[in-house]
Structure formats: structure tokens, C-alpha cells
Amino acid sequence: MSLSRTHPIDDSTPFAPPSPGPAATAPAPPTSAPATEPAFDPAADPELQRALDTLLRIAEERAEQPEALLDLLRRIEHLHRSIQDGPFRSSLPSDRNGLFTLLSEMEGSGGWPYIPRLQLRTFMDLLAPDPET
């Protein structure tokens, strides 16, 4: 199994992977274990891409509605946790070698998908009066 470095919504998002440099064109060294699953390619799943595009469109439609955007973020976080605690957890390998391989690939491809929360301090800083005015 091979994991992609990021799963961007589209190429314009700030999380889109950087363009490959000269080092990225070198062939990968052979692995000792035969590949049993094809490499994950986010672009190869049009159904998922449509769903992500829809979420982005919904967010853009609510650009001036912070309460609606907060609700959307909470729902996405709930979905993240549901996938993490359900299908993802039940899909984990049951043997040490398989789990080690998965964790190694996760580390090499960007780590655990995390949805960070803005801290209260961030909001306070945004609301603080500008000392230059």
C-alpha cells in the first residue's frame, strides 16, 4: 500500500502538494514486500473528488456567514472522527508487521490527518485593537 502525501480538495488549495523537483523523478528503491494493493491516487476517485468539491462550494457559498461555516467545520470534524473510529480503525492490519508498514508509510506521506482547531487566543488576537491606529 502506498499513501499520497496530501489529499487536496483541488489544485488551488494551500495544501496542494508541491510540484516534484529533480529528486522526485528518481526511481524508488525496490521494497522487500510485494505490493498487494495499488498506490492510492486521489485523482483516480472521481466520486470522492465530487464530494470534496461540493464541500468547498458549500463553504464558499457561506463565506460571509461565520456561524454557518462553524457548523460546517463541526460536521466535517464529526465525519473525520466517524471515519477514524469506524472504517479506518476496523481496516487496520491485525499483525505487527502490517501495522508497522502502515505506520511507516503514514509517517513518510505526511503523518496522521489532523483537523486543527483555532484557539481562543487566535480570536482574541484578531479582535485586539491595532496599536498603530
Secondary structure, DSSP 8 states (H G I E B T S, - for coil): ----S---SSTTSTTS-----GGGGS-----SS---S----GGG-HHHHHHHHHHHHHHHHTTT-HHHHHHHHHHHHHHHHHHIIIIIHHHS-SSHHHHHHHHHHHHHTT-S-------HHHHHHHHS--TT-
